[in-house]
Amino acid sequence: CRDEFFSSRGVFDGLVPASTGVGGGNPSGAALTATLLAVKPASMELTLTSVPSPLQCPALEYGSSFSRALEITSPGAQRLYVSGTASIAPGELKFEHVGDVDAQIERTVEVVEAILQSRQVTWAQVTRAIGYFKHLDDLPAYARAWERLGLPDLPILLVQNDLCFDELLFELEVDAAIES
């Protein structure tokens, strides 16, 4: 289990990674597909910071082993990696808008936007996004929400996957880059 591995390696004593975990098939039939970005600063000019969500409690408080977001800064550049984010109430593991994909998308966008704004980042600076839907038929809800909210187009991949809780219908992860 991830918690046992993290404990044995001292991860909980330092920076817990930003991550998204969803279930689904893949064309090669592999048991696991993953992307990983590992960073070990070579100098003090590169910093890694865990970024909390202004609208949700730390995931560690309800037993999930990930940071809401991580920021990497260096002279002239900033990268922000926002973990898969869903419609979860502040302060506890309580799902909001159960059964309403449109409301879950809007709440998720509100939470992600609060994380972006906390680091002076805008939607226009998002370089990659993945929107995870529990049900394939719900994919059109993304376009409806984006139009209703007046948000700019994103470089986004919309996919159908099993999400970590039955009550969740949508989850969003984003990466952003800022050059100074």
N, CA, C and O of each residue as an XYZ file, in Angstrom:
720
protein
N       0.834     -1.176      0.000
C       0.000      0.000      0.000
C       0.889      1.254      0.000
O       2.004      1.243      0.522
N       0.376      2.313     -0.588
C       1.151      3.548     -0.720
C       1.555      4.117      0.639
O       2.686      4.573      0.803
N       0.645      4.095      1.615
C       0.972      4.646      2.932
C       2.152      3.920      3.569
O       3.033      4.551      4.153
N       2.168      2.595      3.455
C       3.281      1.821      4.025
C       4.591      2.175      3.332
O       5.619      2.343      3.987
N       4.550      2.289      2.007
C       5.755      2.648      1.258
C       6.231      4.043      1.662
O       7.413      4.237      1.944
N       5.319      5.009      1.691
C       5.681      6.376      2.079
C       6.259      6.410      3.495
O       7.248      7.098      3.749
N       5.641      5.665      4.414
C       6.146      5.634      5.795
C       7.547      5.046      5.856
O       8.418      5.581      6.542
N       7.767      3.946      5.143
C       9.078      3.286      5.191
C      10.175      4.132      4.563
O      11.351      3.941      4.874
N       9.816      5.059      3.688
C      10.799      5.904      3.005
C      10.851      7.328      3.559
O      11.595      8.163      3.044
N      10.073      7.613      4.597
C      10.102      8.928      5.219
C       9.415     10.022      4.420
O       9.659     11.205      4.657
N       8.560      9.645      3.475
C       7.889     10.649      2.637
C       7.012     11.568      3.478
O       6.950     12.770      3.218
N       6.329     11.016      4.489
C       5.452     11.839      5.322
C       6.229     12.848      6.162
O       5.645     13.785      6.704
N       7.532     12.662      6.271
C       8.373     13.604      7.009
C       8.795     14.792      6.151
O       9.389     15.746      6.652
N       8.487     14.732      4.866
C       8.896     15.792      3.954
C       7.748     16.232      3.074
O       6.645     16.505      3.549
N       8.023     16.295      1.795
C       7.066     16.786      0.807
C       6.277     15.617      0.216
O       6.835     14.789     -0.504
N       4.989     15.551      0.518
C       4.127     14.501     -0.026
C       3.781     14.886     -1.462
O       3.400     16.029     -1.714
N       3.907     13.952     -2.411
C       3.704     14.310     -3.821
C       2.277     14.750     -4.148
O       1.314     14.372     -3.480
N       2.183     15.556     -5.194
C       0.893     15.825     -5.821
C       0.620     14.615     -6.701
O       1.532     14.119     -7.363
N      -0.613     14.133     -6.722
C      -0.893     12.953     -7.537
C      -2.378     12.830     -7.814
O      -3.217     13.430     -7.142
N      -2.674     12.029     -8.832
C      -4.039     11.676     -9.179
C      -4.060     10.179     -9.405
O      -3.202      9.652    -10.114
N      -5.009      9.490     -8.827
C      -5.132      8.053     -9.042
C      -6.542      7.722     -9.490
O      -7.502      7.934     -8.750
N      -6.667      7.202    -10.701
C      -7.964      6.799    -11.236
C      -7.813      5.414    -11.850
O      -6.700      4.974    -12.139
N      -8.924      4.734    -12.046
C      -8.893      3.408    -12.637
C      -9.405      3.432    -14.055
O     -10.263      4.243    -14.404
N      -8.877      2.541    -14.874
C      -9.343      2.442    -16.247
C      -8.449      1.533    -17.053
O      -7.363      1.159    -16.610
N      -8.899      1.182    -18.221
C      -8.104      0.345    -19.107
C      -7.113      1.173    -19.897
O      -7.135      2.404    -19.862
N      -6.243      0.478    -20.610
C      -5.304      1.141    -21.514
C      -5.096      0.237    -22.714
O      -5.285     -0.975    -22.611
N      -4.707      0.807    -23.858
C      -4.626      0.023    -25.094
C      -3.698     -1.186    -25.020
O      -3.932     -2.181    -25.705
N      -2.647     -1.116    -24.200
C      -1.708     -2.235    -24.134
C      -2.114     -3.289    -23.112
O      -1.488     -4.346    -23.037
N      -3.148     -3.019    -22.328
C      -3.591     -3.979    -21.331
C      -2.683     -4.068    -20.115
O      -2.773     -5.020    -19.340
N      -1.810     -3.085    -19.943
C      -0.890     -3.090    -18.804
C      -1.662     -2.944    -17.491
O      -2.713     -2.305    -17.444
N      -1.131     -3.538    -16.440
C      -1.769     -3.455    -15.128
C      -1.712     -2.044    -14.561
O      -2.565     -1.661    -13.761
N      -0.712     -1.270    -14.973
C      -0.534      0.076    -14.448
C       0.117      0.948    -15.505
O       1.065      0.532    -16.170
N      -0.393      2.146    -15.654
C       0.302      3.161    -16.447
C       0.492      4.357    -15.535
O      -0.375      4.679    -14.722
N       1.632      5.009    -15.677
C       1.937      6.119    -14.779
C       2.866      7.105    -15.456
O       3.646      6.750    -16.340
N       2.767      8.327    -15.028
C       3.705      9.376    -15.400
C       4.264      9.921    -14.098
O       3.537     10.096    -13.120
N       5.545     10.184    -14.096
C       6.193     10.637    -12.876
C       7.144     11.768    -13.199
O       7.887     11.707    -14.178
N       7.121     12.786    -12.387
C       8.102     13.863    -12.459
C       8.819     13.875    -11.120
O       8.222     14.189    -10.090
N      10.095     13.534    -11.136
C      10.899     13.541     -9.915
C      11.869     14.710     -9.994
O      12.514     14.924    -11.020
N      11.967     15.455     -8.916
C      12.818     16.640     -8.891
C      13.715     16.567     -7.661
O      13.246     16.370     -6.540
N      15.000     16.728     -7.893
C      15.962     16.844     -6.797
C      16.752     18.114     -7.065
O      17.592     18.145     -7.965
N      16.490     19.164     -6.292
C      17.163     20.442     -6.543
C      18.685     20.312     -6.475
O      19.234     19.754     -5.524
N      19.350     20.835     -7.497
C      20.817     20.834     -7.527
C      21.381     22.062     -6.820
O      22.569     22.116     -6.502
N      20.518     23.044     -6.578
C      20.970     24.254     -5.883
C      19.794     24.840     -5.106
O      18.653     24.401     -5.246
N      20.100     25.824     -4.300
C      19.068     26.490     -3.511
C      18.178     27.380     -4.380
O      17.171     27.900     -3.900
N      18.539     27.558     -5.648
C      17.730     28.408     -6.528
C      16.434     27.726     -6.946
O      15.499     28.397     -7.384
N      16.364     26.414     -6.820
C      15.161     25.661     -7.163
C      14.473     25.258     -5.863
O      15.083     24.630     -4.997
N      13.201     25.624     -5.733
C      12.475     25.275     -4.516
C      11.208     24.502     -4.849
O      10.568     24.742     -5.873
N      10.862     23.586     -3.983
C       9.640     22.805     -4.093
C       8.791     23.106     -2.870
O       9.279     23.076     -1.740
N       7.505     23.398     -3.105
C       6.618     23.797     -2.020
C       5.281     23.086     -2.158
O       4.711     23.029     -3.247
N       4.787     22.546     -1.060
C       3.435     22.009     -1.034
C       2.468     23.190     -0.982
O       2.660     24.121     -0.200
N       1.433     23.149     -1.813
C       0.463     24.245     -1.886
C      -0.884     23.744     -1.359
O      -1.455     22.814     -1.927
N      -1.391     24.337     -0.300
C      -2.697     23.914      0.220
C      -3.836     24.460     -0.638
O      -3.657     25.401     -1.411
N      -4.988     23.859     -0.487
C      -6.191     24.384     -1.128
C      -6.859     25.363     -0.177
O      -7.112     25.024      0.979
N      -7.150     26.578     -0.647
C      -7.875     27.518      0.213
C      -9.296     27.059      0.545
O      -9.908     27.567      1.484
N      -9.827     26.089     -0.231
C     -11.221     25.685     -0.060
C     -11.410     24.248      0.409
O     -12.547     23.808      0.582
N     -10.336     23.513      0.617
C     -10.445     22.129      1.084
C      -9.371     21.852      2.130
O      -8.334     22.514      2.166
N      -9.633     20.873      2.971
C      -8.627     20.486      3.961
C      -7.529     19.676      3.268
O      -7.730     19.177      2.161
N      -6.374     19.545      3.914
C      -5.338     18.681      3.343
C      -5.863     17.248      3.198
O      -6.538     16.738      4.093
N      -5.555     16.613      2.090
C      -6.014     15.239      1.858
C      -5.496     14.287      2.930
O      -6.149     13.293      3.245
N      -4.332     14.583      3.488
C      -3.772     13.739      4.545
C      -4.705     13.656      5.756
O      -4.675     12.667      6.488
N      -5.529     14.678      5.972
C      -6.431     14.690      7.130
C      -7.517     13.626      7.039
O      -8.060     13.220      8.067
N      -7.849     13.160      5.828
C      -8.844     12.092      5.721
C      -8.252     10.811      5.138
O      -8.974      9.973      4.597
N      -6.933     10.669      5.252
C      -6.295      9.403      4.915
C      -5.838      9.233      3.484
O      -5.446      8.130      3.105
N      -5.871     10.278      2.670
C      -5.347     10.196      1.307
C      -3.940     10.773      1.296
O      -3.697     11.848      1.846
N      -3.026     10.065      0.676
C      -1.600     10.422      0.752
C      -1.137     11.221     -0.460
O      -0.364     10.730     -1.283
N      -1.617     12.456     -0.559
C      -1.154     13.344     -1.624
C      -1.306     14.792     -1.184
O      -2.099     15.110     -0.297
N      -0.537     15.656     -1.819
C      -0.660     17.100     -1.609
C      -1.689     17.641     -2.585
O      -1.812     17.126     -3.697
N      -2.421     18.655     -2.197
C      -3.396     19.275     -3.110
C      -2.706     19.824     -4.355
O      -3.246     19.744     -5.458
N      -1.507     20.382     -4.171
C      -0.727     20.903     -5.301
C       0.724     21.045     -4.862
O       1.025     21.134     -3.671
N       1.610     21.065     -5.841
C       3.028     21.332     -5.601
C       3.480     22.428     -6.541
O       3.045     22.507     -7.689
N       4.363     23.272     -6.031
C       4.917     24.362     -6.835
C       6.432     24.195     -6.898
O       7.089     23.941     -5.889
N       6.966     24.343     -8.096
C       8.414     24.340     -8.306
C       8.779     25.720     -8.822
O       8.254     26.170     -9.841
N       9.677     26.388     -8.120
C      10.104     27.719     -8.561
C      11.613     27.744     -8.742
O      12.369     27.102     -8.014
N      12.011     28.508     -9.735
C      13.423     28.755    -10.013
C      13.515     30.174    -10.552
O      12.492     30.770    -10.893
N      14.711     30.723    -10.635
C      14.814     32.076    -11.183
C      14.188     32.130    -12.587
O      14.629     31.434    -13.501
N      13.179     32.950    -12.734
C      12.559     33.141    -14.038
C      11.453     32.173    -14.395
O      10.861     32.299    -15.467
N      11.147     31.198    -13.527
C      10.107     30.232    -13.884
C       9.390     29.699    -12.649
O       9.957     29.605    -11.560
N       8.133     29.357    -12.857
C       7.298     28.762    -11.817
C       6.458     27.678    -12.482
O       5.899     27.898    -13.557
N       6.366     26.518    -11.856
C       5.503     25.438    -12.328
C       4.579     25.065    -11.179
O       5.003     24.969    -10.027
N       3.316     24.856    -11.510
C       2.334     24.471    -10.510
C       1.660     23.191    -10.981
O       1.176     23.118    -12.111
N       1.628     22.188    -10.120
C       1.008     20.900    -10.419
C      -0.135     20.690     -9.436
O       0.093     20.446     -8.251
N      -1.368     20.786     -9.933
C      -2.550     20.629     -9.087
C      -3.036     19.190     -9.213
O      -3.363     18.725    -10.305
N      -3.079     18.494     -8.082
C      -3.542     17.103     -8.050
C      -4.990     17.009     -8.501
O      -5.715     18.004     -8.532
N      -5.398     15.789     -8.850
C      -6.799     15.561     -9.167
C      -7.676     16.128     -8.065
O      -7.519     15.780     -6.894
N      -8.595     16.997     -8.440
C      -9.428     17.741     -7.497
C     -10.886     17.463     -7.815
O     -11.276     17.411     -8.981
N     -11.691     17.284     -6.774
C     -13.102     16.966     -6.965
C     -13.958     17.807     -6.025
O     -13.457     18.650     -5.280
N     -15.248     17.556     -6.081
C     -16.245     18.310     -5.323
C     -16.355     17.762     -3.900
O     -17.291     17.040     -3.558
N     -15.362     18.132     -3.081
C     -15.299     17.675     -1.695
C     -15.419     18.900     -0.792
O     -14.792     19.930     -1.038
N     -16.227     18.775      0.251
C     -16.485     19.894      1.163
C     -15.226     20.281      1.929
O     -14.349     19.446      2.152
N     -15.136     21.546      2.331
C     -13.994     21.965      3.146
C     -14.042     21.307      4.525
O     -15.111     21.104      5.101
N     -12.862     20.982      5.032
C     -12.759     20.521      6.406
C     -13.000     19.052      6.664
O     -12.753     18.585      7.776
N     -13.475     18.301      5.677
C     -13.755     16.885      5.918
C     -13.938     16.170      4.587
O     -14.027     16.797      3.531
N     -13.993     14.846      4.662
C     -14.262     14.064      3.462
C     -15.774     13.908      3.326
O     -16.350     12.890      3.710
N     -16.400     14.941      2.773
C     -17.842     14.942      2.529
C     -18.033     15.420      1.100
O     -17.504     16.457      0.701
N     -18.794     14.650      0.337
C     -18.961     14.949     -1.081
C     -20.079     15.964     -1.282
O     -21.126     15.894     -0.639
N     -19.836     16.900     -2.179
C     -20.824     17.926     -2.485
C     -21.497     17.613     -3.820
O     -20.868     17.071     -4.729
N     -22.757     17.952     -3.927
C     -23.518     17.844     -5.180
C     -23.566     16.410     -5.712
O     -23.386     16.184     -6.908
N     -23.807     15.453     -4.833
C     -23.875     14.046     -5.227
C     -24.964     13.875     -6.283
O     -26.096     14.322     -6.097
N     -24.614     13.224     -7.391
C     -25.555     12.949     -8.467
C     -25.723     14.069     -9.481
O     -26.454     13.892    -10.456
N     -25.079     15.211     -9.290
C     -25.232     16.373    -10.177
C     -23.882     16.724    -10.801
O     -23.094     17.464    -10.212
N     -23.624     16.192    -11.992
C     -22.311     16.383    -12.623
C     -22.035     17.852    -12.914
O     -20.898     18.299    -12.765
N     -23.045     18.614    -13.326
C     -22.829     20.032    -13.625
C     -22.377     20.795    -12.377
O     -21.438     21.589    -12.436
N     -23.041     20.553    -11.262
C     -22.671     21.228    -10.016
C     -21.306     20.753     -9.520
O     -20.540     21.546     -8.972
N     -20.994     19.464     -9.707
C     -19.676     18.970     -9.301
C     -18.568     19.627    -10.127
O     -17.517     19.975     -9.588
N     -18.797     19.796    -11.421
C     -17.793     20.465    -12.256
C     -17.593     21.899    -11.768
O     -16.457     22.343    -11.597
N     -18.680     22.619    -11.545
C     -18.559     24.014    -11.099
C     -17.821     24.119     -9.767
O     -16.977     24.999     -9.599
N     -18.125     23.239     -8.822
C     -17.437     23.275     -7.528
C     -15.960     22.920     -7.696
O     -15.095     23.546     -7.083
N     -15.674     21.926     -8.519
C     -14.286     21.533     -8.766
C     -13.510     22.682     -9.388
O     -12.380     22.955     -8.984
N     -14.097     23.353    -10.357
C     -13.459     24.506    -10.999
C     -13.198     25.598     -9.966
O     -12.131     26.211     -9.969
N     -14.159     25.845     -9.089
C     -13.990     26.857     -8.038
C     -12.791     26.517     -7.144
O     -12.006     27.398     -6.793
N     -12.653     25.247     -6.780
C     -11.555     24.823     -5.910
C     -10.214     24.937     -6.635
O      -9.247     25.451     -6.073
N     -10.153     24.459     -7.885
C      -8.902     24.550     -8.652
C      -8.527     26.013     -8.868
O      -7.362     26.384     -8.729
N      -9.506     26.836     -9.206
C      -9.229     28.256     -9.422
C      -8.679     28.918     -8.154
O      -7.802     29.778     -8.239
N      -9.180     28.532     -6.997
C      -8.673     29.091     -5.735
C      -7.212     28.703     -5.516
O      -6.419     29.507     -5.027
N      -6.858     27.475     -5.877
C      -5.452     27.053     -5.770
C      -4.600     27.864     -6.736
O      -3.546     28.374     -6.355
N      -5.048     27.989     -7.984
C      -4.300     28.780     -8.972
C      -4.103     30.210     -8.470
O      -2.985     30.726     -8.469
N      -5.190     30.841     -8.045
C      -5.113     32.238     -7.599
C      -4.209     32.406     -6.383
O      -3.572     33.447     -6.223
N      -4.148     31.390     -5.528
C      -3.291     31.488     -4.341
C      -1.814     31.578     -4.713
O      -0.988     31.989     -3.898
N      -1.484     31.193     -5.943
C      -0.101     31.255     -6.435
C       0.040     32.296     -7.546
O       1.034     32.293     -8.272
N      -0.953     33.190     -7.685
C      -0.970     34.230     -8.717
C      -0.889     33.622    -10.126
O      -0.158     34.113    -10.986
N      -1.645     32.559    -10.337
C      -1.693     31.857    -11.620
C      -3.112     31.982    -12.169
O      -4.079     31.978    -11.408
N      -3.233     32.093    -13.489
C      -4.541     32.195    -14.135
C      -4.804     30.960    -14.990
O      -3.896     30.178    -15.272
N      -6.062     30.799    -15.399
C      -6.416     29.695    -16.296
C      -5.627     29.782    -17.600
O      -5.304     28.752    -18.191
N      -5.314     30.984    -18.053
C      -4.573     31.155    -19.313
C      -3.159     30.584    -19.225
O      -2.529     30.339    -20.253
N      -2.657     30.371    -18.018
C      -1.306     29.830    -17.840
C      -1.292     28.312    -17.653
O      -0.234     27.721    -17.437
N      -2.459     27.687    -17.736
C      -2.534     26.224    -17.648
C      -1.975     25.633    -18.938
O      -2.377     26.014    -20.037
N      -1.048     24.702    -18.784
C      -0.380     24.082    -19.939
C      -0.880     22.678    -20.237
O      -0.652     22.159    -21.329
N      -1.557     22.061    -19.281
C      -2.061     20.702    -19.460
C      -3.157     20.469    -18.441
O      -3.051     20.897    -17.292
N      -4.209     19.792    -18.865
C      -5.291     19.447    -17.942
C      -5.901     18.118    -18.366
O      -5.930     17.773    -19.547
N      -6.382     17.393    -17.385
C      -7.150     16.178    -17.655
C      -8.426     16.264    -16.832
O      -8.389     16.476    -15.620
N      -9.549     16.095    -17.508
C     -10.846     16.026    -16.845
C     -11.303     14.580    -16.844
O     -11.495     13.982    -17.903
N     -11.476     14.020    -15.661
C     -11.884     12.625    -15.508
C     -13.371     12.570    -15.198
O     -13.836     13.200    -14.249
N     -14.120     11.813    -16.000
C     -15.548     11.625    -15.788
C     -15.824     10.178    -15.425
O     -15.243      9.261    -16.007
N     -16.707      9.976    -14.468
C     -17.111      8.612    -14.119
C     -17.926      7.989    -15.254
O     -17.795      6.798    -15.535
N     -18.770      8.799    -15.907
C     -19.657      8.280    -16.949
C     -19.370      8.972    -18.279
O     -19.314     10.200    -18.343
N     -19.193      8.200    -19.318
C     -18.898      8.722    -20.650
C     -19.973      9.705    -21.120
O     -19.661     10.706    -21.765
N     -21.222      9.422    -20.803
C     -22.327     10.292    -21.231
C     -22.253     11.692    -20.630
O     -22.926     12.602    -21.112
N     -21.451     11.880    -19.591
C     -21.347     13.188    -18.936
C     -20.305     14.104    -19.565
O     -20.219     15.269    -19.176
N     -19.509     13.626    -20.521
C     -18.449     14.455    -21.098
C     -18.946     15.798    -21.638
O     -18.242     16.794    -21.473
N     -20.128     15.883    -22.279
C     -20.605     17.190    -22.757
C     -20.818     18.215    -21.638
O     -20.893     19.412    -21.916
N     -20.914     17.779    -20.403
C     -21.101     18.710    -19.281
C     -19.913     19.649    -19.140
O     -20.063     20.770    -18.655
N     -18.735     19.203    -19.558
C     -17.544     20.060    -19.472
C     -17.738     21.319    -20.316
O     -17.537     22.430    -19.826
N     -18.128     21.152    -21.583
C     -18.309     22.304    -22.476
C     -19.401     23.232    -21.946
O     -19.263     24.453    -22.009
N     -20.480     22.655    -21.426
C     -21.555     23.483    -20.853
C     -21.024     24.324    -19.696
O     -21.301     25.521    -19.611
N     -20.264     23.693    -18.813
C     -19.745     24.409    -17.640
C     -18.773     25.501    -18.054
O     -18.840     26.621    -17.548
N     -17.867     25.179    -18.975
C     -16.862     26.169    -19.378
C     -17.530     27.386    -20.012
O     -17.127     28.522    -19.764
N     -18.550     27.143    -20.826
C     -19.264     28.264    -21.453
C     -20.025     29.066    -20.394
O     -19.979     30.296    -20.392
N     -20.713     28.377    -19.508
C     -21.497     29.040    -18.455
C     -20.598     29.881    -17.546
O     -20.990     30.965    -17.113
N     -19.392     29.379    -17.258
C     -18.471     30.079    -16.362
C     -17.607     31.112    -17.077
O     -16.914     31.898    -16.431
N     -17.647     31.113    -18.413
C     -16.871     32.084    -19.181
C     -15.369     31.893    -19.075
O     -14.614     32.865    -19.081
N     -14.931     30.646    -18.977
C     -13.504     30.358    -18.827
C     -12.832     30.179    -20.181
O     -13.486     29.791    -21.149
N     -11.525     30.457    -20.263
C     -10.816     30.281    -21.534
C     -10.639     28.798    -21.859
O     -10.666     27.944    -20.972
N     -10.460     28.514    -23.140
C     -10.183     27.138    -23.552
C      -8.902     26.654    -22.893
O      -7.962     27.423    -22.691
N      -8.878     25.372    -22.561
C      -7.697     24.766    -21.955
C      -7.145     23.676    -22.860
O      -7.885     23.097    -23.655
N      -5.851     23.390    -22.747
C      -5.309     22.196    -23.392
C      -5.693     21.000    -22.510
O      -4.942     20.609    -21.617
N      -6.869     20.430    -22.774
C      -7.433     19.422    -21.867
C      -7.766     18.137    -22.600
O      -8.178     18.145    -23.760
N      -7.579     17.052    -21.906
C      -7.996     15.733    -22.353
C      -9.152     15.323    -21.454
O      -9.013     15.322    -20.231
N     -10.287     14.977    -22.043
C     -11.442     14.514    -21.279
C     -11.531     13.006    -21.433
O     -11.531     12.492    -22.551
N     -11.609     12.292    -20.311
C     -11.602     10.831    -20.349
C     -12.631     10.267    -19.376
O     -13.060     10.942    -18.440
N     -13.015      9.021    -19.618
C     -13.891      8.299    -18.704
C     -13.025      7.332    -17.913
O     -12.290      6.533    -18.492
N     -13.111      7.405    -16.598
C     -12.347      6.536    -15.706
C     -13.155      6.250    -14.451
O     -14.119      6.949    -14.141
N     -12.745      5.211    -13.734
C     -13.289      4.980    -12.402
C     -12.614      5.966    -11.464
O     -11.387      6.047    -11.424
N     -13.404      6.710    -10.713
C     -12.854      7.664     -9.753
C     -12.811      7.017     -8.373
O     -13.424      5.972     -8.153
N     -12.094      7.634     -7.455
C     -11.796      6.987     -6.171
C     -13.014      6.772     -5.275
O     -12.977      5.907     -4.399
N     -14.081      7.528     -5.467
C     -15.289      7.359     -4.661
C     -16.500      7.335     -5.586
O     -16.556      8.074     -6.568
N     -17.472      6.475     -5.263
C     -18.667      6.343     -6.096
C     -19.426      7.653     -6.250
O     -20.047      7.888     -7.286
N     -19.385      8.509     -5.233
C     -20.148      9.761     -5.253
C     -19.568     10.804     -6.209
O     -20.260     11.745     -6.597
N     -18.313     10.639     -6.584
C     -17.660     11.631     -7.445
C     -17.910     11.315     -8.914
O     -17.705     10.188     -9.365
N     -18.356     12.324     -9.649
C     -18.645     12.182    -11.075
C     -17.604     12.862    -11.944
O     -17.540     12.599    -13.145
N     -16.782     13.737    -11.360
C     -15.807     14.521    -12.123
C     -14.614     14.840    -11.242
O     -14.747     15.078    -10.041
N     -13.442     14.841    -11.868
C     -12.201     15.214    -11.191
C     -11.338     15.944    -12.219
O     -11.360     15.610    -13.403
N     -10.586     16.929    -11.768
C      -9.771     17.746    -12.671
C      -8.369     17.904    -12.109
O      -8.196     18.233    -10.935
N      -7.366     17.668    -12.951
C      -5.978     17.975    -12.586
C      -5.430     18.941    -13.619
O      -5.780     18.863    -14.797
N      -4.574     19.849    -13.181
C      -3.991     20.828    -14.105
C      -2.528     21.075    -13.764
O      -2.099     20.942    -12.618
N      -1.781     21.438    -14.794
C      -0.409     21.923    -14.656
C      -0.386     23.332    -15.229
O      -1.096     23.627    -16.190
N       0.420     24.192    -14.648
C       0.553     25.563    -15.152
C       2.021     25.948    -15.160
O       2.813     25.464    -14.351
N       2.369     26.826    -16.086
C       3.745     27.314    -16.201
C       3.723     28.827    -16.329
O       2.925     29.397    -17.073
N       4.621     29.462    -15.585
C       4.730     30.916    -15.601
C       6.190     31.264    -15.804
O       7.051     30.862    -15.021
N       6.460     32.007    -16.851
C       7.821     32.479    -17.124
C       7.883     33.948    -16.738
O       6.961     34.711    -17.027
N       8.976     34.346    -16.083
C       9.077     35.765    -15.720
C      10.206     36.434    -16.477
O      10.443     37.629    -16.302
